[in-house]
Amino acid sequence: MVALVGTTASGKSALALAVALSRPDVEIVAVDSMSVYRGMDVGTAKPSAAARAAVPHHLLDVADPSEEFNVSDFQAAARAALSGVAERGNRALLVGGTGLYLRAVVDRLELPGRFPEVAARLEREAAAPGGVERLHAELAGLDPLGASRMTPSNRRRVLRALEVTIGSGRPFSSFGPGLESYPPTPVALVGLPFDPASVDRRIEERVHRFMDEGLLDEVRRLAAHPGGLSRTARQALGYRELLAHLEDGVALEASVAEIVRRTRAYARRQWAWFRRDPRVRWVADEEDAAAVLAAALDGHRSAGGAHGGPAEGAKLER
């Protein structure tokens, strides 16, 4: 496999499509936490019907927006999609900006489950003065290695590690080294550069284009559906802000401005996530990216899917 990563509005989808169109054995696998939802089309910038007819796309429209669709669900769906690509003798081009979902596929993360009753109890205990520190001490008794990987004041990580340890009966650390580790992978990772000024401009233009293309009507239609939108779907960029307009009376102009602001902040979080991965080969620009992506795909074909490992992708070219 080959993966193309980058922030929102960086041009990933258009570049991937252009490269795939010249290679009939390439199928695109979207790695996006919100384009999995049916009917959430405009705000997630899904490929057009023409694009999807020209190149097979996977992991789009696999869940109803009323459903909770988490990273474990995505990992299972991705495994099935990638198996199908391989059975057809084709090559998969992963494209997306949802970093955790990509890691779940690329690194085959063993994902612990959720234990709501345990989590609720831990939340109550953490709310008391000194509660997080006491819970960290409890974690240290049950999973010393796991506790050593986080500070006693990191509420989110302490509670999650203790939830998994108590709920599963297994130490949290037994599920793997965590996201701070970047093991060798057979996937060639290619990254588009992040130019804040350019991305900020593209984001603003894109948000206004979405509004012109009917995003507000799309959100109104989804909200009126008998099942409504799930907790996860409601958090999607653009949908959350327009729901505030429709349901809470927030001015439309203010909601649109908030979409732009939050999307720009999200792009910076994406960049911070991807730039930490030493296996990504960062390219100079989109033209360079097209050449590198094509070479990576062709190299995987000639090598039967083999890849030289993270050393080849570790050079930061920008």
Summary of the structure (lengths in Angstrom):
residues: 318
radius of gyration: 20.9
end to end distance: 23.8
largest distance: 60.9
contacts: 971
relative contact order: 0.16
helix: 54%
strand: 9%
